[in-house]
């Protein structure tokens, strides 16, 4: 997230579903958000302050939340002709919780 001012930005506050949840005072302004269980969307907003105590408010952005299906992957690696390949490791991207 970027925020600019003619002198200096003192911090950016992340707003999630209308509630201020975190403030970062160092650019680049970064936040991690976790949607609540069962959410189908969240509304993100931001407020930036400067040395003159002015506050700029960004337009809200609605983000669609797709639930993690907790999918498990099982199987084997085979050649195009169906012959199994031994000693192969398969890695799936994602987080284990």
N, C-alpha and C positions, 0 to 999 in steps of 0.2 A: 504494500500500500504506500502511496506517496502523498505527501502533504507539503505545500510550499507557502512561504510568506516572504514579504520584502525584507524582513530582518531575521527572524528565527521562529521555527515551530518549537513549542515547548513540550508538546506531547500529543499523541493521538489516542483516543479512547474508542474501543470497540463496543458497539451496542448490539446485543443479540435479543431478538424478540422484545425490543423496547427497554431492555435492562442493560446498563453499563456493566461490562464484565471484566474488562482489563484495560490498562493504560500502558503504552510504550512511549518512552521519551527519547529513544534512539532510532534514527533512520538506518536502514529501511524499517518501517513499522510493520511488525509481523505478529500474528496471533494464531493460536490453535483453537479450533472450536469443535466440540463434540455435541452432536444432536442428542436430545433426550430420547429414551426408548419409546418407540411408537410414533415418533415425529414423521410427518410427511413433507415438511418444509420448515425452514427457519428464515427469519428476516434479519439481515445484517446491515448495520449502519455504522457510521464513524463520525467522531467529532474531533476537530483539531484546534488546539489553542496556541496563541502566540504570546510574545513578551508584553503586549499591550492589553492582555486579558480579553482579547477578541476570540470568539469561537466560531469556527466554520463547521457547518453540518453537511455531510454528504447525503445524497439521495439514497434511500434504502434499496437494498437488493434482496430479492426473494430467491432462495436456493432450495431446489427440490432435493429431498432426502430419500434415498433408495435404501431400504433395509438390507442389512447383510444377511444373506440366506444361510449362512453358516455351512456353506457347501464343502463337502469332503471330496477329495479326488483320489480314486483308487484305479489301479490298472497295471498294464505292463507296456513296455516299449517293444514294438515289433517292426521288422523291415516291411517294405512294400508288399512282399509276397506272404506276409503273415508270420515269418520266422521270428521267434522271440530273441531279443538281444539281452544278454546277461551282463551284469555289472554296471548298469546304467542308473544314474541318479537323476531324478526329475525334481525341479524346484518350481513352486508356484509363488508368484508375487502376492504379498498381502501380509497382514499382521495376525499373529496367533494370540488369542486372548484366553 
